Amino acid sequence: MLNHLNLQKAKMKYQNSWKKFWQEKNKLVNKKNELDKLDWRIYQAEIVPKNLFPEEDKSAQGEEIVTVAGFSYIGSKFEKFVIGFTIPSITAMMLNISHQSWLEAENILERHKPFKRGTNTALYIPEEKFKDFFNSMEKRMQSYIFACSAIEHFANMSIPADYEYLKTNKAGEGFKVYKKVDIERYISLDKKLSIILPLIYKIESFVSEPLWQEYLQLKNVRDSLIHFKSKDFQPDGWPKVKSVWNDLVFAVKRNNPAIISKKIIGYYLTNSKNIPRWFTKCHF
């Protein structure tokens, strides 16, 4: 009789243990689903034990909650309230702007078809299509600028706070020490990508790879847009003299700049154990 009772108790304990296990597992699955539903641009989000937060109810110490890294409050001395919000990844936001702008430009061109064929092989844009054409070019400008800005932001964020870069003086004698803030401000993006980031991520530089040429193309267009030259406004020498309009108008068959930007960022994350959440959740 005693053995039978013990067996029943053991059986019930076993069943209850499995029941509790599945309940906890389902809770965790639900939390992971909740985590997956968060916007992909959130800087970081994790599932952590509730008891890490002392202000929480002690009776719920075993529960898991979804939390985000980087929650900020902003306010104004002229207002009586503050706004709390989750910090997004600036890199992700810039990539998203670039990607959406490019798609919008393609949609405008596809929908309105501003190009008309002239008497020869030349194309022209009739007056009634100027607005659509200009709108599409504005979107392409946005796409190039924000794609390149995303790379630069990623590069700056990748530099550790205590990192130092030794650069040889122009005279070839001695070194100048650049701290993080100096690197961000004074070292070119080319050098950040070709020298500094490979050292930080312990990966070979890709300057000899086709991807580097894609980066240079992206950066050259961006630089041309930020620093417009007179040749971009004056028709003298066209079409033999290349201008930024060549890159904007004839970019139909090129990759979305955001895709190129993400490929460049992804190269440095190849061997990383801490891949940002936004990168893995990015939909393009």
N, C-alpha and C positions, 0 to 999 in steps of 0.2 A: 504493500500500500504506500509506504513511504517512498519507495523507489518510483512508483507510478506518479505520485505528486511531484516529486523532483523532476521527473521527465516532462510532465506537463508544464511546470514552471520554466524549465529550460527551453521548451519548445516556444512558449509564449514570449520569453525574453528574446529568443532568436527572431521570432516573427516581428516583434516590436522594434528590434534593432534594424531589421531590413526595412520596415515601414518608415522608421525615422530617417534611414539612409536615403530612401527614395524621395521622401519629403524634402530633405535638405538638398538633394540633387536637383529636384524640380525647381526649388527656390533659386538655386544657382543658375539653372538654365534660363529661368525667367529673367534674372538679373542680367545675364549675358545678352538675352534678346533685347532687354531694355537698353543695354549699352550699345548694341548694334544700331538701334533706332536713333541714337544721338547724331546730330549733324556731323558729317565727315570732317569739317573744317575745325572742329574743336581741337585745341592744342594737344591735350592728352586727357584720357578718361580711363578709370580703372575700377575694379570691384575690390573693396577693402572691408575688413571687419568693422562693425559698427562701434565696437568698444574702443576703437582708436580715438573716438571723439568723446571727451569727458562730459560734454554738455548733453549727450544723448541719454535716453532712459536706460538705466542700468539693467532693467529687466529684459532688455533686448540685446544683450551682449553677444549672443551667438549669431545674430543676423548679419547678412552681408548687404552693403549699400553701394550704389553707384556714386562715385564722386569724380569730379573733374579737377585737374591740376591747373591752377591759375584762375582764381575767382577774384574779381576786382570790384571795388566800389568807386564811383566817381560822383562828384557833386560840384556845386558852385556856391561861392560865398554870397551870391545874390539870391540863391534859392534855399528853401527850407527842407528839401528832400535830397536823397542820394539815389543813384541807380546802381543796382548790383547786376553784374553780367559775367558770363563765362568768357575767359580769354580765348580767342580763336588763334589759329596759326596764320600769321601774316603771309607766309610763303604759300599756304594753301589758298588763301583768299586771292592773292595775286594770280596764281595759276588759274583759279576759277574765272576771274575776270577775263584773263587772256583767252581761255578756252571758249567761254560764252561769246565774247566779242567776235572771235573768228567765225564761229558758227552763225552768228547773226549776220555777219558780212556775207557769208556764202548764201544764206537764205535770201538776203536782199537781192543779190545778183541773180540768183536762180529764179526768184519770183518776178522781178521786174525786167530782167534781161536788157540792160541799158545799151549794150553794144549793138550797133547797126553796121552792115557792110556797105562800104562806099563803092565808087565806080571801079576801083582797082582791088588790090588785096587788102587795102587799108580799112580799118574800122573807125567809126566815129560815134559820138554820143549826142543824140538830138537834145535840143533845149529842154523838152518836157521830161527828160530822164536825168537832168543834172542833179536834182535833189536826191534821187535814189543812188546815183553813182557816188556823190559826196558822202552820203550816209554810210555806204559800204566801206569807203576809204577811211573814214573816221574810226570805224570798228576795227579795221585792220591795223591802224596806228595804235589803238589801245592794246590790241593783242600783242604786238611786238614789244611795246614798252613794258607792259606788265609781265610778260614772259621773262624778259631779261631782268627785271626788278626782282622777280621771284628767285632767280638764281643768286643774285647778289645778297638778298636777305638770308637765304639758306647758308651761303658762304659765311656771312658775318655771325650767324647764330651758331655755326659749327665750331667757331674758335673758342676754346676754353678761356675762362676768366683770367687764369694765371699764365696763359701761353705767351711765349716770347719768340720773336723772329729776328735772327741776326742777318743783317744785310750789309754786304761789303760797301765801303765808301767809294765814291766815284773815283777817287785817286788810287784806289786799289790797296790802300793801307788802312788796316783796322776795320772794325765793324760798328754799325749803329744798331742799337737794340730797339725793336719795335714791340710795344705791349699791345694787348688786344685793341684798345681804343685807337692806337696809332695805326695798326694794321687796317682796321675798318675804314679809317679816314684817308690814309696816305698810300696804301698798297693797291695797285690796280686789280681789277677783277681777273684779268688774265693771269696775273701772278698768284692770286689767291687760288684759282682753279688748278693751275699747272704746278705750283710748288707747295703752297701751304696746306691746302686740303688733302693732297696725297699723303703728306706727313702725318696729319691729324688722323686720317682714316686708315693709315697704313695700307695704302693701295698705290699701284703704279699710276703715273700720270697718263692721260689719254691724248696728249698732244699729237701723237703720231697716228691716232685713229681717225676714221671718217667722222666720228662724232664731234671732234674738235673743229672740223671745217663747218659743221652745222652750227656749232656755237658761234664761230666767227661771223658767219652769215647773219645769224640772229642779232648779235651784238652790233654789227656794222649798220644794219637797218635801224636799230634802236638809236645808235649814236647819230645817224643822219636825221632822224626825226627830232631828237632833242636839240641838235645843233644844225638847223637848216642853213644851207648855203645859197648864195645868189643864183647859182646854176639850176637850183630846183624851182626857181620862179621865172627865169628868163629862157625863152625857147631857143636861143642861139646855140647851134651845134646839135640840136636834137635831130634825129634819134641817135646819132653817133656818140654823143657825149652822154654817158650814163648818169642818171640822177636817182633820187629816192623813189620817184614815181615808177621807175622800172621794177623796183622790188614790190611796190604796193599793187600796181595794176596787173603785173604778170605773175602774181603769186598763186594763181588758181591751183596749179598742180603741186604746190609745195605742201609740206606737212603743217598742220596747225602748230604755231609757235609754242603753245602750251605743252604739246606732246614732246617737242624737242627739249624744252626746259625741264620737263619731268624726267626725261631720259638721262639728262646730265646730272640731275640731283640723284636719281636712282643709281647711277654709276658709283657714287661715293658710298652709298648704303649697301653695296653688294655684300660686303663681309661684316656689316654692322649687326650687333646683337640687339641693338635698341632702335629698331626702325620706328619712326613716328607713326602714331595711329592714323593721322590724316593721310599719310602716304599709302598705307595699306588699304584705306577705305576710299581713296580717290577713284572716281568712277570713269576716268578716261586714261 
